[in-house]
């Protein structure tokens, strides 16, 4: 079975045709439980997310701030496995028909096996992977397998990335480009800042792929601001924090659905 890179591309193109940015939500697998995470992904879609990234919990994340680290720790203590991540992708995709990506650091894939991982992700209906710590110059084997299985390879670019580096990254990535709005880790911020707009401008000069901005967006106003210059708005920590703050799982799902609705309105006010 082939993965859903085309569904991802079509979804982002549909948002553009509606003269708006796409809303991309991030939720970690296994948090608060495996079943709870599956329901949370569905809730994000129900609220208005166009795409969801399912995080593969990692013990030593380099991009994730304290909120997502806390959720990852809960998931890891609960015994979450890669099979649970695949199940999360499968059940969310089958329930919604919408694009589901996996965001993961490289070590778990390397240990699991590239062919095994890409085969299972495609069979689950996954649209691709976001790989924040895989250097482009070391990505050829991964990209070969991902392309064979119809999966997007989404690389992360940062404000520190030089134009030459941006061109190298966008030349081999697929699906979209993940533009980190600032130098730092995930988390909500008071302001997303001008760095993000400059990074999107410089990245667009190298590619026709959609450029989606993440890190720091937490409310409808910030979503609207970023939607004014980006093709997609990525929100993670704000969703996870709503779930962490909820008194129980049911309330957490309501909070996720509500936040997705608020952000979905935000990206339409560009």
Secondary structure by P-SEA (a helix, b strand, c coil): ccccaaaaaaaaaaaaaacbbbbbbbbbcccccaaaaaaaaaaaaaacccbbbbbccccccccccaaaaaaaaaaaaacccaaaaaaaaaaaaaaccbbbbbbbccaaaaaacaaaaaaaaaaacccbbbbccccccccaaaaaaaaaabbbbbbbbcccccaaaaaaaaaccccbbbbccccccccccccccaaaaaaaaaaaaccccbbbbbcccccaaaaaaaaaccccccccaaaaaaaaacccaaaaaaaaaaaaaaaaaaaaac
